[in-house]
Amino acid sequence: MEYDLAGLPTMGRDGLASIILPSLTLGLAISSVYVRLLRSSLLESLSQEFVRSARARGCQKDVFLFYTLFDIVSPPVITVFGLV
């Protein structure tokens, strides 16, 4: 398989364009740690009592997930981000 990278060199010293692919590769490698931590924290939070009571009161799942649970789940992810 061969892909045309449309002007993005895989190596070299051509300025900013030569930094994009190596940075993307390193970023994708470490992002799996953050995604796994976020997912496990989110699944743990979904089983707590306040989530069940909010759902019983009629709160929409998507709204509750993005506005409330991400506020609760984000501190461990930010802590790991600072450690790495």
C-alpha positions in Angstrom: 0.0 0.0 0.0 1.2 3.4 -0.8 -0.3 6.7 0.4 0.3 10.2 -0.9 1.0 12.4 2.2 0.3 15.6 0.2 3.5 17.5 1.1 4.1 16.1 4.6 7.6 14.7 4.8 8.2 11.7 7.1 11.6 13.1 8.1 13.9 16.0 7.4 14.4 19.5 8.3 11.9 21.3 6.1 10.4 23.4 8.9 7.1 23.0 10.5 5.8 20.5 7.9 8.4 18.0 8.9 7.3 18.0 12.6 3.6 17.2 12.0 3.8 13.4 11.3 6.3 12.6 14.1 4.3 14.6 16.6 1.1 12.9 15.5 2.7 9.5 16.0 4.0 10.3 19.5 0.7 11.9 20.5 -1.4 8.9 19.3 0.8 6.5 21.2 0.3 8.2 24.6 -3.4 9.0 24.0 -4.4 5.4 24.5 -3.5 5.7 28.2 -5.7 8.8 28.6 -8.6 7.2 26.7 -8.4 4.0 28.8 -8.3 6.0 32.1 -11.2 8.2 31.0 -13.3 5.2 29.9 -12.7 3.3 33.2 -13.5 6.3 35.3 -16.6 7.1 33.3 -17.9 3.5 33.6 -17.2 3.6 37.3 -19.1 6.8 37.7 -22.1 5.6 35.7 -22.9 3.0 38.4 -23.1 5.5 41.2 -26.3 6.4 43.0 -26.6 10.1 41.9 -26.5 9.0 38.2 -29.3 6.6 38.7 -31.4 9.1 40.6 -30.8 11.8 37.9 -31.9 9.3 35.2 -35.0 8.4 37.3 -35.9 12.1 37.4 -35.8 12.3 33.6 -32.5 13.9 32.9 -31.3 13.2 29.4 -28.3 10.8 29.2 -26.2 12.8 26.8 -26.7 16.1 28.6 -25.9 14.5 32.0 -22.9 12.7 30.6 -21.2 15.7 29.0 -22.0 18.3 31.6 -21.8 16.4 34.9 -19.9 13.2 34.5 -17.0 14.7 32.6 -16.5 17.2 35.4 -16.3 14.3 37.9 -14.1 12.1 35.7 -11.6 14.7 34.4 -9.4 15.2 37.5 -7.7 11.8 37.3 -7.1 12.2 33.6 -5.5 15.7 34.2 -3.4 14.2 37.0 -2.0 11.5 34.8 -1.5 14.1 32.0 0.7 16.1 34.5 2.7 13.0 35.5 3.5 11.9 32.0 
